[in-house]
Amino acid sequence: MKHALRSVFRLFIFTTSFFITQSVVAGPKQINPKLILTDSIRIFAVDTTNFLTLPLVVRQDSVPMEPDEIIQDRLSCLQREIPLHFNAYVRAHIDYFTIRNRKYSKRVLARQNVYFPLFEKYLAQYNLPDEFKYLAVVESALLPRAVSSAKAVGLWQFMTPTAGDFRLKQNEYVDERMDPEKATIAACKYIKQLYRIFGDWELVMAAYNCGPGNIKKAIARAGGGKKTFWQIFPYLPKETRGYVPSFTAITYMMNHSREHEIFPDTLLFATQTDTILINQSLDLERLAVQLELSKDELINLNPEIRKAILPATIRNYPLKVPVQKREIIALNRAAILDSARIPVYVLPEAKTMMAAALPPKPAPDSAAADSVLLVDYVVKRGDIMQEIAQKHRVTVAQIKAWNQLKSTHLVAGQKISMLIPAPAAESAPETEPIIAEKKKTPVTLASVDNAHSQSRRNQIEQEVKLIHAVQQGDTLWNISKRYNNIPVERIKKVNKLKSDEIKPGQKLVII
């Protein structure tokens, strides 16, 4: 039996090209080693249960190949706490990285000096095997912004629920799954948690890939009791069957790349950084200009920042900058941060309420020149939008823009908001205005056409009030962004809001 298996192992050699000469009834008809994640090494996303039974035609190539005995001996020398088993599955993966996809191997070799010191630091701190640093290569190819087809993110490929379990923040502006340090700490905690459950490093890796529930199911299907990865192998999800062999193969390749004549085209190293605490809105591109850096340099140091901006509500955010910029920041901190602040415009360009949708300016000699009222009109049975527009001296296009309506169709009882010209006399229109105060207060407009010019402060005599209809998913912060960063506190004050909570359909005055 041993002799027969040994013969199969020797025949099972993957080279630069290989193909299957016939299908096997009990096994897959075709093996497609496609990448699950761009630049990933999860190469066998198919059922590999009957891998050994597939007859292969092997073509020799010019790249170095080593006999099984040598590879097995090297693995035994590399093995420390985590078992590094050798078999045909492992050999197939080793050949993938040393023969078929040498380009991929060169790329991850180039990146290892950037992230391995960080991994080694926290693996030691959490008393975990140092070899787990190779797991991040399996997961993400050492790309901190990697996103899989399953929406797993970062160096350690956390899904949203698991990331939440380990307190990795995720919002519109920051995703800490892409923060190398915080994600590494979370990964160490997760690995430690899985080891307490399974007590076996290979099962821990398999559980990291497919979840502890699937491992428990596989153990049960294999007969229960204490089982190893290879004993439950046939009962594992398809991708997980190739996961541990990938880890073993990557561990081998990264330690014996020279023997296979694999050399990276370049070597990357971690940038030495300093940290500045941010308590304001910040445009990373503007900051990069002030620090004489490229935008990409700054973003690469802070990959967790999703849109290259930070909101005004941020508090004590630790932004990383090159340590060489420490002196220039110390001398000019206030000026640099002020220059990098995201500007706030008095008249915002917004999807809900655009400056172009404001009522036409009345003639200069009008008694109500440049005055408007914000009103809420309840649609009555038989009303049509054109008549409502004419009655209130606005246009149909303006009503549609103010209320985000796609058509002119109205329903009795529906509320529509309008900015209407104020009457010359003190009397107010029949409809009640929705403003912060109960009394009908006119608002003075200046030259709308030139509102965004440098002289806008002189042109606008008083603030313009717009209305925003809260939509599903809206927050005060994204509403603020939509209106060019009008402060959230200002929106709350004008609308007398005691908290940040808002509801769909709620109307907010924007000043």
N, C-alpha and C positions, 0 to 999 in steps of 0.2 A: 504493500500500500504506500509506504513512504517513497519507494522507488518510483512508483507511478506518479505520485504528486510532484516529485522532483523533476520528472520529465516534463510534466505539464508546465511547471514554473519556467523551465528553460525555453520551452516553445513560446511562452507568453511574453514576447518582446515587442513593444510598440516602437516604431520608428517614425520618421518624418511623415510618411504616408502609410496608411493601412486600410484594408477593407475586408469585409466579411464575404466569404465565398458562398455561403449557404445559410439559410435560416434554421433555427433550432426550435422544435415544437414547444419545448418547455421554457424557452427563454425569449428574449426580445428579438424581433425581426431585424432591428437596426439599432446601432449605437450612435447616438449623435452627441459628440462632446461639445455642445454649444455652451457659450458663456451665459450664466444667469445674470451676472452683473458686469457692466462694461469694465474690462480690465480685471475681472475676477478670476479665481481659480476653481470655482465650484463647477468642474468641467463635466461631471457625469450626472446630469439631471434626468437620468433614465433609470429603469430597473436594472441593476447590475447583479441580481441574485445568481444568475447562471453565467456570469462572465467567463468562467474558466472553460465552459463547454463550447465556446464559440471558436471554430477553426479559423486560423488567421494565416494570411499570406504576408510574409515579412520581406521588406526590401531594405537592403543595407544602404547606409548613407555615409557621408564623409565625416559627420560629427562623431566625437568620441563616444564609444559605448563600453560599458564595463560589465563583466560577468556577474551573475547573481551572487556568487560567493564573496566577491569584493564588496559589493553594495551591502550585503548582509553584515559583513564584518565591520564596515564603517558605521552602520546603524547601531550595532552593539556597542561600539566605542562612544557614540554620541549619547546613548541612552543614560538618563539619570533617574529622575522621579517618574516621568511619564513613559510608559512602555512604547517602544518603537518596533513594532512587529514587522517582519518582512514576509510578503507573500505576493502572489501574482497581481492582486489589486494594487498593492503598494508599488510594485514594480511598474505597472501601467502608468501610475501618476508620476513616478520619478522620471520615466521616459518622456512624459508630457512636458515637464519643466526643463529637462536637460537636452531634449532633442526637438520635440515638435513645436514648442513655444519658447524658444530661447529669448526672443525679444521681450516677452513678459518678464522673464526671470531677470533680465538686465535692468528693467525699470524698477522692480522691487528692491534689487540689490543697491541701486542708486539712492533709494529713499531710506534705507534702514538706519543710517546714522542720524537722521532727523528725529526718528521716533523711538528707536530701541532704548536709548538712555532713559527716556521718560517711562517707558514700560518697565524696564528693569528696576527703576527706583520704587515704583508702587507695588510691583510683584513682590519685591523683598519686604516692603513695609507691611504687606498683608500676608506674609509668610506663604507665598504661593510659588510653585516651580517656575524658574526663570524661563523655561521653554515655552510658556504660554505667550511670550511675545510673538511667536510665529503664528499664533491664532489670528492676530490682527491682519497678517498677510493673507491668510485664507479668507478672512471676512471682507476686507476692503482693498487689498493690494496697497495698503498704506496711503490711502487717499482720504483725508479727513472730511471731504464733502461728498463722499460716495453715497449714492442712493440706489438701492436695489429695486427690482421690479415689484417686490413686495412692500416697498416703501420703508425698508430698514435704512437707517442713516448713520453715517460717520465711520470712523476707524473701526469701531466695534459693532457696527450694524445693529443698533438698538431699534426695535419697533416702538411705536408711541406708548402703548400700555406699560411695557417693561421699563422704558425710560422714566415714566411717571413713578413707577415703584421705587426707583432709585433717585428720585428728586432731580432729574435733569429737566430744566425749564425749556418749554417750547411755546413760543408765541409768534406774533407777526414779524418781530424784528430779530429775535434771538432763538437759536436752536442749539442747546448745549450738548446735544448728541454729536455735534460737529466740533465741540471744544475738546481738543486732544487730552488735556489734563483731566477735566471733569468726567469725560467719557471713560477714560482709563480707570479712574477711581471707581466709577459705577460698575465697570466690567469686573474689576477685582472683587467687589462685593458680591456680584452675581455668581461668579465662579466659586467663591467660598461658600455661598449659600447652596449651590448645586452639589458641592462636595459633601456637605453635611447630609444631603439626601441620599447620594449614591455611593460615596466612599470609594470611587473608582475614577481615575482621571480621564480615561477614554470615554466612559459613560457621561462624565461631566461635559466633555466637548460635544458629544452627540446631543445632549440635552440643551446645550447652548445653541445648537443649530435648530433643533425642531421642538424644543420645549420639554420640560420634565414629564408632562402628561403622556406624550408619545413614547418616551422611553419606558415608562411604567407599563404602558399597554404592550409594548414589544416584549418586555420581560414576562408579562403574564402569558402572552401567546407562545413564548418559548418554554413555558412550563413552570414559571415562577421560581422563587428562590434567588440565590445570589448568582448573577450571570455577568459575563464579560461582554464587551462590544461585539466581538466576533461570534459569540454564541447567539446573540439576538440579531445579528446582521440581516438575515433574510426577512425579518419582521419589521425592519425600520423603514421610514419614508424613503423614497427614491434618492433624494438629494443627500440625505444623511449618510447613506451607505458610502458615498464618496468623500464624506467630510473628514473623517479620521485618517483615511489613506492620504488625502490631500495634505493634512497637517504633517504627517510623517514625511511625505515627499518634499514639502517645503522646507522642513527642518534639515533634511538631507541636502537639498540643493543649495541652501544658503550657507551651509558649512563646507560643501565640497564643490562649489562652483568652479574653482580653479582647475580641479581635476577634469572637469568637463569643458574647460576652455570657455567659460562664460564670464565675461567681464563687462561691468557697466560702462556706458559711454561717458558718464560723468559721476561724480560723487557729490551728494548734497549733504549739508550739515545744518543743524538747528541754529537759527539766529539768536544771539544773546539779546534778551529783551529787558526792558524796564516797564513798569506799570504806572499809568496815570488814572486817577479816579474821575469819572465823568458824571456830572450832575446837570446836564443840559442836552438840548437837541444837538446832534453832531452829524455832519456830512463827512464821511471818511475820505472822499475824493478831495474836498476842500482842505482837510487836515493834511493829507498827503502832500498837497502843493506847498503848504506852509512848512512842512518838515523836509521838503526837497526829496520826497520819495515818490515812487510810482503808486498808483492806486492799488495795483495787484500786490505790491510788497506789503502794504498795510493790511489788506484783506487776508493775505496768506498768514499773517501773524494772528489774525482774529477770525478764523473761518466760521465761527459760530454766528457771526453777524450776517443775517440773511440778505439784507437789501443795501448794505454799505451805508446805512444811516442808523442813528439811535434817536429815540423820541425824547421830547422835553421832560417827560415824567421819569426818566431814568434816574436812579440814585446810586452813587458810589459804584458805577460800573467800571471794573478793572480792564482798561484798554491797554493792550500790549503795543509797545513801540520799540524800535531798535535802541539798544543801550547807548549807542553813539549819539542819539538825539537827546540824551538826558540834560546836557548843559543848555542847549538852545531852548528847551522847554522850561527849565528852571528860570532862565532869564526873561522869557517872554510868554509865560504861560497864559496870562489873561488875554493878551492880544491874539495869540495863536488860536485859543479856543473860541474867542469872539469871532474871528475870521472864519472859523469852521462851523459856526452856528448856522442852522437852517433858517433862512430869512422868513419872516412873517409878513404877508401882504394884507393891506386893509381890504382890498376887494379881491377875494379868491376866485380862481377859476375852478369850478367844481361841477361834477356831473349832475348834482341835484339842482343847484341854483347857480346859474352862470351869470356873470355881469352882463352878458349880451341879452339876457332875458329880463332885464329890468324894464320898467315902464319907460316910454319915450319921454325925453325931457320937454317940459312945456316951454312956451315962448318966454324970453327973458322978462317981458313986461307983465307976465301973468302974476296975479296976486299970490298964487300958490306955487310960485316958481321953485323948482327943485325940491318939492315936498311930496312924500308918499306915506301911506298908511298900510300896515300889515293887517289884512282881514281874513276871516274864515267864513266861507259861504256854504250853507247847507243846500244841496240840490233839491229842488221841488219837482213834483211830478209834472212832466211836460217841458221841463227846462231843456234847452239845448246850449251847447258850449258857446256858439257864436253870439247868441243873444246875451248870455251872461257876460261875455267879453265886451260887447258893445255897451252894455249898461254900466260897466265899471271902468270904461275907457282904457281897456287893455286889449291885447290881441289873443287869438286862440293859441298861437305858438307859445306865447308867454305862459298861459295857464297850463299847457301841457308840460312845459319845461319846469315850472315851479313845483308841479305835483308828480313829476315822473310818469306821465300818462303816455301810452303808446298810440291811443286813438282818441277821438272826440266823444266816444260813447260815455254817457253818464247814467247813474242810477239814483233814484230818489232816496234821499237820506245821506248820500255821499257828501263828504266835506272836501272842499277844494280851497286852497289858500292862494291869496293874491296880494300883490303890492300895487295899490291903486293911488292915483294922484290925490293929494289932500285937497278938500274944498277951500275956497278962498275965505269963506266965513268960518266962524268958530264951530258951527254945527258939524256934526260928524255923520258919516254914512250910517244907514240903518243896520248894517251888519256889524257885529262886535269884532274889534281888532284883537288878535292874540298877541299881546305884548306883555312884558314883565309886569307892568303896572296896569291897574284897572282902567285908568283914564286913557282917552285916545290921544296919544302924543305924536305929533308929526315929526318926521325925520328929514333933515335937510340933506339933499344930494348935491354933489359938485360934479365936475366934468367926469362922467363915467368913461368916456373914450380914452382919457389920458390917466386913468387911475393907477396904472402900473409904471408910470414914468417917475423920474427922480423927484419931480416937483409935486408928487401926489399929496404930500402933507399940506401944501398951500392950497391945493385945489379942493380938498374935501373939508367942508366947514364943520360937518358933524358926521357921526358914524352912520354907516348904512346898515339897516336891519334886513336880513334875509331869513327865510324859514326853511328848515330841513325836516322832511318827513322821515322818521326813523324806520329803517328797513330791517328785515330779519338778518341777524349777524352783525348789525352795527354796534360799535362801541363809541364812547366819547372820544377815545383816542383816534380811531380811524376817521371819525367825522372831522376831528381837528385837522388831520392830515389832508383830508379832501378839500378843506378850505385854507390851504397853505399855512398850516400850523397855528391857527388861532388857538391860544392856550386853553387847555381843558378847563382850568379853574375859571376862566372868563365865561365859558359856555355855561358852567354850573352856576356861576353868580347871576348871570343875566336871566337864566331860567329858574332860579331859586331851587336848584337841585341840592339835596342834602347828601346824596351819594352818587356813585358813578353808574348806578343802575338805570337803564332806559329800556323802553318796550317798543316793539314794532307798532307803527301807527301814531306814536307820540310825536308832537310837533315841537321843534326846538328853534328858538330865535338865535340867529348867528349874527354877531356884531363884529 
